[in-house]
Amino acid sequence: MKDTQATLRIINQMRDAGVIGQYAIGGAIAATFYLEPTSTFDIDIFISFKNVPGSSLVSLDHIFNYLKPLGYKPEGAHIIIEGWQVQFLPADDALYNEALLSAVETEVGGVKTWVMTAEHLMAIALKTGRGKDLIRIEQFVQNDAFDAVELRKILARNNLVEKWQQFNDKYIENNK
């Protein structure tokens, strides 16, 4: 059984212990803070990874080493924490790093957490461009669940204005 509050408490415990730094929930779970919930199987946690000295690869070893004694084990690309598949993802470029640093503090069942802004979720979805991401952007637009001025600023800073115009022309303007 999935226990969201318990999962977030463990993630906060990891942050407090210095295993991870500031984090932000992204993806479909983050979108549920702004839109009607959709089905999803995992929680995407974006963090800033510290590279292993002398290597260009990022390592999850410190995360696994912290969680393993607590009984949490990796399963594929995820770690199962209190029933949730949790994936730790890198905030590895300007857009993701900005989204991480701009995350909004909120509470889930009394547990403090950080969630990416609607505008950053939209920009990331636009950049990623998968079908489910484009549907999510359309949901944000249909529900007027974002600040258009802020979105334009984020898109401009991250060279996504042309891609936004193409999306708008194809999916928004044609459906009016």
Secondary structure, DSSP 8 states (H G I E B T S, - for coil): ---HHHHHHHHHHHHHTTSS-SEEEEHHHHHTTTS-----SEEEEEE---B-TT-SSB--HHHHHHHGGGT--EETTEEEETTEEEEEEE--SHHHHHHHHT-EEEEETTEEEEE--HHHHHHHHHHH--HHHHHHHHHHHHTT-S-HHHHHHHHHHTT-HHHHHHHIIIIIGGG-
